[in-house]
Amino acid sequence: RGGRALRRSPVRVVFPSGQVVERKPGPGKQPQRAAAEASPYEQRPNQPLQVSRSQTPCTWEESGLRYDKALPGDRRLSSVMTIVKSRPFREKQGKILLEGRRLIADALKAGAVPKVFFFSRLEYIKELPIDKLKGVSLIKVKFEDIKDWSDLVTPQGIMGIFAKPDHVKMTYPETQLRHLLPLLLICDNLRDPGNLGTILRSAAGAGCSKVLLTKGCVDAWEPKVLRAAMGAHFQVPIINNLDWETLPNYLPTNTRVYVADNCGLHAQAQMSNKASDHGWVCERRLSRLHKYEEEVEEEEDDLEPGAGKAWLPELEVQSYDLDWTEAPAAVVIGGETHGLSLESLQLAESTRGKRLLIPVVPGVDSLNSAMAASILLFEGKRQLRVKAEHSSRDRS
């Protein structure tokens, strides 16, 4: 019965527009009226032609989205990748590169605006929200081309060019907003992309309300930083490339600024024998600061009396695990190479902040900046949680 059906010719053809075309039977063949009368298309000639489920346009196609297929010699991917990976281009054009399905999905959820997507498989684009793809250039390229430009060990087959996110216009996760703490992080001369990415990830995990990056830090939107941060850019507000003069404008009222520095001259002076006995002071950096202090004192001898005496702000030193979260607190983390800037110490002094000392075993020069930031941020989180518990007990 199935074989006979395949050999049959249609009696009439009904097009989607409703037009009906009669088919004349071949020589020696008679139309089967019974079958024609039973046909739903003959009874309802204006009904559109039914299409099989496999031929029905999917939701993505029904939305009107279209994509280009890169032909051999197409240089759009290489042209964009050449310039978008440079910091001057990112700052001048206001565009960044995001790679990987999860990072792109987090960016879209947070409200980042996409401009162009390069992908190797259409399924990767269909996974993204359709309403976020209107007006976006979609270009299908070979996976080998993406692999050539990818910074990932295992490329995921999709890259996106986004407008540089504005922290004011971003929509951060509701769970993140519910757990925000009166705790900020200031990055001072952090130049290692891996360290900065790890620090941003810790800041998001601890519940920091904001991360401020001064001029001299590595660009927060560099691909290596994005890769190390694992989506933290879209969980905590990040303000990049700030001058020390304007940075206080981003701090809440009555914020106290604390600096993470266990190698300062004043750490030795104020912690006295306790610090030196436990090896909390880095001898190498201490000798370098001492040498610099002697040079400054020689220069001050040539100045008028009273001029240039306070070359290094006087900051009290305390252990990191003592209470320092009474007011909104901001922690400054310096880079491993250049350390803290003089401006950060002056800001801490002006806000009545302190140096936070993390004890290390004798012989250890210093902690990694990302590790020090994580210790201090989660210690601040612990202190705030303990205070909240005590406050709730007092009310009850």
Secondary structure, DSSP 8 states (H G I E B T S, - for coil): -HHHHHH---SEEE-TTS-EEE----TT----HHHHHH-HHHH-TTS-----GGGS--HHHHTT---EE--TT--HHHHHHHHHTSHHHHHHH-EEEEESHHHHHHHHHHT--EEEEEESSHHHHHTS-GGG-TT-EEEE--HHHHHHH--SSS--SEEEEEE---TTT----HHHHHT--SEEEEEES---HHHHHHHHHHHHHHT-SEEEEETTS--TTSHHHHHHHTTGGGTS-EEEEE-TTTGGGGS-TT-EEEEE-SS-HHHHHHHHHHHHHTT-S-HHHHHHHHHHHHHHHHHHHTS-TTTT--SS----EEETTS---SS-EEEEEEBTTTB--HHHHHHHHHTT--EEE----TT-----HHHHHHHHHHHHHHHHHHHHHHHHHHH-
